Every structure is written in C-alpha cells, then in structure tokens.
Amino acid sequence: MYTDVMLQRIEDARQLLYQMEQQYGLRHPRVLKQSMELDELLNRYYRSTYRKNVKPIA
C-alpha cells in the first residue's frame, strides 16, 4: 500500500514539474523547487525499497 501511494505521489510531482517547466522554463525558482521536491520523493522511495531488498550477508 505504501509503495502505491508513494509511486502516485512521485507521478503527481513529475507531472506538476513538467507543467511548471512548460509554463515558466527550466531555471525558474518554482521549477527548481518542484524538481527538488521530486528528488526527495524519489530518494525516499528508493531508500524504502532498498531496505526491503537487502539480505544479510551472514
């Protein structure tokens, strides 16, 4: 469930970023802020899935 919610949030943030880029251009502060928010969501998602997939060595 958490994964589905997280993936939807990532997709929503990605779509918003694309729309903002079309409206304001790549270097606008709002676009940069949205890009950082998307990066943070992606980092959280990858950290949470990485922990689930790591198996102990011993």
HTML snippet that shows the backbone in 3Dmol.js (N, CA, C, O; Angstrom):
<script src="https://3Dmol.org/build/3Dmol-min.js"></script>
<div id="view" style="width:600px;height:400px;position:relative"></div>
<script>
const pdb = `
ATOM      1  N   MET A   1       0.830  -1.199   0.000  1.00  0.00           N
ATOM      2  CA  MET A   1       0.000   0.000   0.000  1.00  0.00           C
ATOM      3  C   MET A   1       0.866   1.251   0.000  1.00  0.00           C
ATOM      4  O   MET A   1       0.652   2.160  -0.802  1.00  0.00           O
ATOM      5  N   TYR A   2       1.844   1.297   0.900  1.00  0.00           N
ATOM      6  CA  TYR A   2       2.722   2.460   0.976  1.00  0.00           C
ATOM      7  C   TYR A   2       3.393   2.702  -0.362  1.00  0.00           C
ATOM      8  O   TYR A   2       3.515   3.846  -0.799  1.00  0.00           O
ATOM      9  N   THR A   3       3.828   1.637  -1.015  1.00  0.00           N
ATOM     10  CA  THR A   3       4.513   1.766  -2.295  1.00  0.00           C
ATOM     11  C   THR A   3       3.597   2.383  -3.338  1.00  0.00           C
ATOM     12  O   THR A   3       4.026   3.254  -4.095  1.00  0.00           O
ATOM     13  N   ASP A   4       2.349   1.951  -3.392  1.00  0.00           N
ATOM     14  CA  ASP A   4       1.407   2.505  -4.359  1.00  0.00           C
ATOM     15  C   ASP A   4       1.172   3.993  -4.123  1.00  0.00           C
ATOM     16  O   ASP A   4       1.131   4.778  -5.071  1.00  0.00           O
ATOM     17  N   VAL A   5       1.021   4.374  -2.873  1.00  0.00           N
ATOM     18  CA  VAL A   5       0.815   5.781  -2.532  1.00  0.00           C
ATOM     19  C   VAL A   5       2.052   6.590  -2.907  1.00  0.00           C
ATOM     20  O   VAL A   5       1.946   7.678  -3.473  1.00  0.00           O
ATOM     21  N   MET A   6       3.208   6.057  -2.592  1.00  0.00           N
ATOM     22  CA  MET A   6       4.454   6.753  -2.890  1.00  0.00           C
ATOM     23  C   MET A   6       4.644   6.920  -4.394  1.00  0.00           C
ATOM     24  O   MET A   6       5.029   7.993  -4.860  1.00  0.00           O
ATOM     25  N   LEU A   7       4.377   5.869  -5.143  1.00  0.00           N
ATOM     26  CA  LEU A   7       4.514   5.955  -6.598  1.00  0.00           C
ATOM     27  C   LEU A   7       3.538   6.968  -7.192  1.00  0.00           C
ATOM     28  O   LEU A   7       3.878   7.665  -8.147  1.00  0.00           O
ATOM     29  N   GLN A   8       2.345   7.055  -6.643  1.00  0.00           N
ATOM     30  CA  GLN A   8       1.379   8.046  -7.127  1.00  0.00           C
ATOM     31  C   GLN A   8       1.850   9.459  -6.814  1.00  0.00           C
ATOM     32  O   GLN A   8       1.722  10.356  -7.647  1.00  0.00           O
ATOM     33  N   ARG A   9       2.392   9.658  -5.625  1.00  0.00           N
ATOM     34  CA  ARG A   9       2.922  10.982  -5.271  1.00  0.00           C
ATOM     35  C   ARG A   9       4.069  11.370  -6.194  1.00  0.00           C
ATOM     36  O   ARG A   9       4.180  12.526  -6.601  1.00  0.00           O
ATOM     37  N   ILE A  10       4.918  10.410  -6.521  1.00  0.00           N
ATOM     38  CA  ILE A  10       6.035  10.671  -7.434  1.00  0.00           C
ATOM     39  C   ILE A  10       5.505  11.052  -8.809  1.00  0.00           C
ATOM     40  O   ILE A  10       5.980  12.012  -9.416  1.00  0.00           O
ATOM     41  N   GLU A  11       4.536  10.315  -9.295  1.00  0.00           N
ATOM     42  CA  GLU A  11       3.975  10.611 -10.620  1.00  0.00           C
ATOM     43  C   GLU A  11       3.297  11.977 -10.635  1.00  0.00           C
ATOM     44  O   GLU A  11       3.439  12.724 -11.603  1.00  0.00           O
ATOM     45  N   ASP A  12       2.567  12.310  -9.582  1.00  0.00           N
ATOM     46  CA  ASP A  12       1.925  13.623  -9.495  1.00  0.00           C
ATOM     47  C   ASP A  12       2.967  14.736  -9.493  1.00  0.00           C
ATOM     48  O   ASP A  12       2.805  15.746 -10.177  1.00  0.00           O
ATOM     49  N   ALA A  13       4.029  14.550  -8.729  1.00  0.00           N
ATOM     50  CA  ALA A  13       5.098  15.551  -8.662  1.00  0.00           C
ATOM     51  C   ALA A  13       5.797  15.686 -10.009  1.00  0.00           C
ATOM     52  O   ALA A  13       6.166  16.790 -10.410  1.00  0.00           O
ATOM     53  N   ARG A  14       5.978  14.585 -10.699  1.00  0.00           N
ATOM     54  CA  ARG A  14       6.620  14.600 -12.019  1.00  0.00           C
ATOM     55  C   ARG A  14       5.762  15.359 -13.032  1.00  0.00           C
ATOM     56  O   ARG A  14       6.275  16.158 -13.815  1.00  0.00           O
ATOM     57  N   GLN A  15       4.465  15.105 -13.009  1.00  0.00           N
ATOM     58  CA  GLN A  15       3.567  15.799 -13.933  1.00  0.00           C
ATOM     59  C   GLN A  15       3.518  17.294 -13.638  1.00  0.00           C
ATOM     60  O   GLN A  15       3.515  18.114 -14.556  1.00  0.00           O
ATOM     61  N   LEU A  16       3.481  17.640 -12.364  1.00  0.00           N
ATOM     62  CA  LEU A  16       3.480  19.048 -11.989  1.00  0.00           C
ATOM     63  C   LEU A  16       4.773  19.721 -12.436  1.00  0.00           C
ATOM     64  O   LEU A  16       4.747  20.843 -12.941  1.00  0.00           O
ATOM     65  N   LEU A  17       5.885  19.051 -12.255  1.00  0.00           N
ATOM     66  CA  LEU A  17       7.169  19.593 -12.692  1.00  0.00           C
ATOM     67  C   LEU A  17       7.156  19.855 -14.193  1.00  0.00           C
ATOM     68  O   LEU A  17       7.601  20.910 -14.643  1.00  0.00           O
ATOM     69  N   TYR A  18       6.653  18.911 -14.960  1.00  0.00           N
ATOM     70  CA  TYR A  18       6.590  19.076 -16.410  1.00  0.00           C
ATOM     71  C   TYR A  18       5.720  20.277 -16.786  1.00  0.00           C
ATOM     72  O   TYR A  18       6.099  21.076 -17.643  1.00  0.00           O
ATOM     73  N   GLN A  19       4.557  20.402 -16.146  1.00  0.00           N
ATOM     74  CA  GLN A  19       3.665  21.528 -16.428  1.00  0.00           C
ATOM     75  C   GLN A  19       4.324  22.857 -16.072  1.00  0.00           C
ATOM     76  O   GLN A  19       4.231  23.827 -16.825  1.00  0.00           O
ATOM     77  N   MET A  20       4.985  22.893 -14.925  1.00  0.00           N
ATOM     78  CA  MET A  20       5.648  24.126 -14.496  1.00  0.00           C
ATOM     79  C   MET A  20       6.789  24.487 -15.436  1.00  0.00           C
ATOM     80  O   MET A  20       7.002  25.661 -15.740  1.00  0.00           O
ATOM     81  N   GLU A  21       7.521  23.481 -15.894  1.00  0.00           N
ATOM     82  CA  GLU A  21       8.622  23.736 -16.825  1.00  0.00           C
ATOM     83  C   GLU A  21       8.088  24.327 -18.124  1.00  0.00           C
ATOM     84  O   GLU A  21       8.701  25.233 -18.689  1.00  0.00           O
ATOM     85  N   GLN A  22       6.963  23.828 -18.599  1.00  0.00           N
ATOM     86  CA  GLN A  22       6.357  24.357 -19.818  1.00  0.00           C
ATOM     87  C   GLN A  22       5.910  25.807 -19.629  1.00  0.00           C
ATOM     88  O   GLN A  22       6.007  26.621 -20.547  1.00  0.00           O
ATOM     89  N   GLN A  23       5.425  26.113 -18.439  1.00  0.00           N
ATOM     90  CA  GLN A  23       4.900  27.451 -18.163  1.00  0.00           C
ATOM     91  C   GLN A  23       6.004  28.458 -17.850  1.00  0.00           C
ATOM     92  O   GLN A  23       5.967  29.585 -18.345  1.00  0.00           O
ATOM     93  N   TYR A  24       6.982  28.069 -17.040  1.00  0.00           N
ATOM     94  CA  TYR A  24       7.967  29.018 -16.532  1.00  0.00           C
ATOM     95  C   TYR A  24       9.363  28.881 -17.138  1.00  0.00           C
ATOM     96  O   TYR A  24      10.131  29.843 -17.128  1.00  0.00           O
ATOM     97  N   GLY A  25       9.700  27.724 -17.655  1.00  0.00           N
ATOM     98  CA  GLY A  25      11.068  27.479 -18.122  1.00  0.00           C
ATOM     99  C   GLY A  25      11.873  26.760 -17.050  1.00  0.00           C
ATOM    100  O   GLY A  25      11.489  26.721 -15.881  1.00  0.00           O
ATOM    101  N   LEU A  26      12.989  26.198 -17.471  1.00  0.00           N
ATOM    102  CA  LEU A  26      13.776  25.338 -16.578  1.00  0.00           C
ATOM    103  C   LEU A  26      14.411  26.056 -15.398  1.00  0.00           C
ATOM    104  O   LEU A  26      14.576  25.451 -14.339  1.00  0.00           O
ATOM    105  N   ARG A  27      14.763  27.294 -15.540  1.00  0.00           N
ATOM    106  CA  ARG A  27      15.534  27.977 -14.487  1.00  0.00           C
ATOM    107  C   ARG A  27      14.697  28.778 -13.502  1.00  0.00           C
ATOM    108  O   ARG A  27      15.248  29.445 -12.627  1.00  0.00           O
ATOM    109  N   HIS A  28      13.407  28.726 -13.625  1.00  0.00           N
ATOM    110  CA  HIS A  28      12.544  29.481 -12.720  1.00  0.00           C
ATOM    111  C   HIS A  28      12.620  28.863 -11.322  1.00  0.00           C
ATOM    112  O   HIS A  28      12.654  27.639 -11.191  1.00  0.00           O
ATOM    113  N   PRO A  29      12.645  29.696 -10.277  1.00  0.00           N
ATOM    114  CA  PRO A  29      12.746  29.181  -8.905  1.00  0.00           C
ATOM    115  C   PRO A  29      11.650  28.173  -8.532  1.00  0.00           C
ATOM    116  O   PRO A  29      11.915  27.218  -7.802  1.00  0.00           O
ATOM    117  N   ARG A  30      10.442  28.375  -9.019  1.00  0.00           N
ATOM    118  CA  ARG A  30       9.360  27.426  -8.712  1.00  0.00           C
ATOM    119  C   ARG A  30       9.645  26.055  -9.321  1.00  0.00           C
ATOM    120  O   ARG A  30       9.377  25.021  -8.709  1.00  0.00           O
ATOM    121  N   VAL A  31      10.189  26.065 -10.527  1.00  0.00           N
ATOM    122  CA  VAL A  31      10.512  24.808 -11.204  1.00  0.00           C
ATOM    123  C   VAL A  31      11.639  24.099 -10.462  1.00  0.00           C
ATOM    124  O   VAL A  31      11.593  22.886 -10.262  1.00  0.00           O
ATOM    125  N   LEU A  32      12.638  24.851 -10.060  1.00  0.00           N
ATOM    126  CA  LEU A  32      13.755  24.261  -9.322  1.00  0.00           C
ATOM    127  C   LEU A  32      13.285  23.678  -7.994  1.00  0.00           C
ATOM    128  O   LEU A  32      13.727  22.601  -7.594  1.00  0.00           O
ATOM    129  N   LYS A  33      12.392  24.387  -7.314  1.00  0.00           N
ATOM    130  CA  LYS A  33      11.862  23.887  -6.038  1.00  0.00           C
ATOM    131  C   LYS A  33      11.070  22.597  -6.254  1.00  0.00           C
ATOM    132  O   LYS A  33      11.205  21.646  -5.484  1.00  0.00           O
ATOM    133  N   GLN A  34      10.251  22.566  -7.292  1.00  0.00           N
ATOM    134  CA  GLN A  34       9.477  21.357  -7.579  1.00  0.00           C
ATOM    135  C   GLN A  34      10.396  20.199  -7.939  1.00  0.00           C
ATOM    136  O   GLN A  34      10.132  19.054  -7.573  1.00  0.00           O
ATOM    137  N   SER A  35      11.464  20.492  -8.649  1.00  0.00           N
ATOM    138  CA  SER A  35      12.434  19.459  -9.002  1.00  0.00           C
ATOM    139  C   SER A  35      13.070  18.870  -7.746  1.00  0.00           C
ATOM    140  O   SER A  35      13.263  17.658  -7.652  1.00  0.00           O
ATOM    141  N   MET A  36      13.391  19.723  -6.791  1.00  0.00           N
ATOM    142  CA  MET A  36      13.974  19.239  -5.538  1.00  0.00           C
ATOM    143  C   MET A  36      12.969  18.400  -4.749  1.00  0.00           C
ATOM    144  O   MET A  36      13.343  17.413  -4.117  1.00  0.00           O
ATOM    145  N   GLU A  37      11.698  18.790  -4.787  1.00  0.00           N
ATOM    146  CA  GLU A  37      10.673  18.008  -4.099  1.00  0.00           C
ATOM    147  C   GLU A  37      10.527  16.626  -4.742  1.00  0.00           C
ATOM    148  O   GLU A  37      10.379  15.623  -4.044  1.00  0.00           O
ATOM    149  N   LEU A  38      10.568  16.582  -6.065  1.00  0.00           N
ATOM    150  CA  LEU A  38      10.515  15.297  -6.760  1.00  0.00           C
ATOM    151  C   LEU A  38      11.735  14.452  -6.401  1.00  0.00           C
ATOM    152  O   LEU A  38      11.606  13.253  -6.154  1.00  0.00           O
ATOM    153  N   ASP A  39      12.904  15.062  -6.370  1.00  0.00           N
ATOM    154  CA  ASP A  39      14.120  14.341  -5.979  1.00  0.00           C
ATOM    155  C   ASP A  39      13.972  13.726  -4.592  1.00  0.00           C
ATOM    156  O   ASP A  39      14.362  12.579  -4.372  1.00  0.00           O
ATOM    157  N   GLU A  40      13.415  14.481  -3.668  1.00  0.00           N
ATOM    158  CA  GLU A  40      13.246  13.982  -2.302  1.00  0.00           C
ATOM    159  C   GLU A  40      12.283  12.795  -2.268  1.00  0.00           C
ATOM    160  O   GLU A  40      12.538  11.808  -1.578  1.00  0.00           O
ATOM    161  N   LEU A  41      11.193  12.887  -3.002  1.00  0.00           N
ATOM    162  CA  LEU A  41      10.255  11.763  -3.066  1.00  0.00           C
ATOM    163  C   LEU A  41      10.923  10.523  -3.653  1.00  0.00           C
ATOM    164  O   LEU A  41      10.746   9.416  -3.145  1.00  0.00           O
ATOM    165  N   LEU A  42      11.686  10.713  -4.716  1.00  0.00           N
ATOM    166  CA  LEU A  42      12.393   9.587  -5.335  1.00  0.00           C
ATOM    167  C   LEU A  42      13.403   8.975  -4.369  1.00  0.00           C
ATOM    168  O   LEU A  42      13.517   7.753  -4.275  1.00  0.00           O
ATOM    169  N   ASN A  43      14.129   9.820  -3.657  1.00  0.00           N
ATOM    170  CA  ASN A  43      15.108   9.315  -2.686  1.00  0.00           C
ATOM    171  C   ASN A  43      14.427   8.510  -1.586  1.00  0.00           C
ATOM    172  O   ASN A  43      14.913   7.445  -1.208  1.00  0.00           O
ATOM    173  N   ARG A  44      13.313   9.006  -1.073  1.00  0.00           N
ATOM    174  CA  ARG A  44      12.573   8.271  -0.037  1.00  0.00           C
ATOM    175  C   ARG A  44      12.108   6.916  -0.563  1.00  0.00           C
ATOM    176  O   ARG A  44      12.227   5.897   0.119  1.00  0.00           O
ATOM    177  N   TYR A  45      11.584   6.921  -1.772  1.00  0.00           N
ATOM    178  CA  TYR A  45      11.102   5.673  -2.364  1.00  0.00           C
ATOM    179  C   TYR A  45      12.238   4.670  -2.524  1.00  0.00           C
ATOM    180  O   TYR A  45      12.098   3.508  -2.143  1.00  0.00           O
ATOM    181  N   TYR A  46      13.359   5.110  -3.084  1.00  0.00           N
ATOM    182  CA  TYR A  46      14.477   4.193  -3.300  1.00  0.00           C
ATOM    183  C   TYR A  46      15.054   3.686  -1.982  1.00  0.00           C
ATOM    184  O   TYR A  46      15.429   2.517  -1.880  1.00  0.00           O
ATOM    185  N   ARG A  47      15.129   4.554  -0.972  1.00  0.00           N
ATOM    186  CA  ARG A  47      15.620   4.102   0.335  1.00  0.00           C
ATOM    187  C   ARG A  47      14.695   3.043   0.928  1.00  0.00           C
ATOM    188  O   ARG A  47      15.159   2.047   1.483  1.00  0.00           O
ATOM    189  N   SER A  48      13.400   3.260   0.811  1.00  0.00           N
ATOM    190  CA  SER A  48      12.459   2.298   1.406  1.00  0.00           C
ATOM    191  C   SER A  48      12.471   0.967   0.655  1.00  0.00           C
ATOM    192  O   SER A  48      12.357  -0.084   1.285  1.00  0.00           O
ATOM    193  N   THR A  49      12.604   0.983  -0.654  1.00  0.00           N
ATOM    194  CA  THR A  49      12.631  -0.275  -1.400  1.00  0.00           C
ATOM    195  C   THR A  49      13.982  -0.957  -1.265  1.00  0.00           C
ATOM    196  O   THR A  49      14.046  -2.186  -1.285  1.00  0.00           O
ATOM    197  N   TYR A  50      15.051  -0.206  -1.128  1.00  0.00           N
ATOM    198  CA  TYR A  50      16.383  -0.787  -0.965  1.00  0.00           C
ATOM    199  C   TYR A  50      16.452  -1.591   0.324  1.00  0.00           C
ATOM    200  O   TYR A  50      16.981  -2.702   0.335  1.00  0.00           O
ATOM    201  N   ARG A  51      15.926  -1.042   1.401  1.00  0.00           N
ATOM    202  CA  ARG A  51      15.952  -1.737   2.692  1.00  0.00           C
ATOM    203  C   ARG A  51      15.219  -3.073   2.621  1.00  0.00           C
ATOM    204  O   ARG A  51      15.642  -4.046   3.246  1.00  0.00           O
ATOM    205  N   LYS A  52      14.139  -3.126   1.874  1.00  0.00           N
ATOM    206  CA  LYS A  52      13.362  -4.362   1.765  1.00  0.00           C
ATOM    207  C   LYS A  52      14.108  -5.420   0.967  1.00  0.00           C
ATOM    208  O   LYS A  52      13.931  -6.615   1.207  1.00  0.00           O
ATOM    209  N   ASN A  53      14.935  -4.999   0.027  1.00  0.00           N
ATOM    210  CA  ASN A  53      15.607  -5.940  -0.870  1.00  0.00           C
ATOM    211  C   ASN A  53      16.988  -6.373  -0.399  1.00  0.00           C
ATOM    212  O   ASN A  53      17.562  -7.305  -0.962  1.00  0.00           O
ATOM    213  N   VAL A  54      17.534  -5.718   0.619  1.00  0.00           N
ATOM    214  CA  VAL A  54      18.866  -6.065   1.111  1.00  0.00           C
ATOM    215  C   VAL A  54      18.762  -7.298   1.997  1.00  0.00           C
ATOM    216  O   VAL A  54      17.938  -7.351   2.910  1.00  0.00           O
ATOM    217  N   LYS A  55      19.594  -8.276   1.724  1.00  0.00           N
ATOM    218  CA  LYS A  55      19.612  -9.504   2.515  1.00  0.00           C
ATOM    219  C   LYS A  55      20.908  -9.547   3.325  1.00  0.00           C
ATOM    220  O   LYS A  55      21.956  -9.124   2.837  1.00  0.00           O
ATOM    221  N   PRO A  56      20.845 -10.051   4.550  1.00  0.00           N
ATOM    222  CA  PRO A  56      22.052 -10.142   5.369  1.00  0.00           C
ATOM    223  C   PRO A  56      23.103 -11.031   4.710  1.00  0.00           C
ATOM    224  O   PRO A  56      22.770 -12.004   4.033  1.00  0.00           O
ATOM    225  N   ILE A  57      24.359 -10.693   4.912  1.00  0.00           N
ATOM    226  CA  ILE A  57      25.460 -11.463   4.333  1.00  0.00           C
ATOM    227  C   ILE A  57      25.641 -12.774   5.089  1.00  0.00           C
ATOM    228  O   ILE A  57      25.844 -13.824   4.479  1.00  0.00           O
ATOM    229  N   ALA A  58      25.568 -12.715   6.400  1.00  0.00           N
ATOM    230  CA  ALA A  58      25.815 -13.924   7.210  1.00  0.00           C
ATOM    231  C   ALA A  58      24.544 -14.627   7.585  1.00  0.00           C
ATOM    232  O   ALA A  58      24.584 -15.654   8.262  1.00  0.00           O
TER     233      ALA A  58
END
`;
const viewer = $3Dmol.createViewer("view");
viewer.addModel(pdb, "pdb");
viewer.setStyle({}, {cartoon: {color: "spectrum"}});
viewer.zoomTo();
viewer.render();
</script>
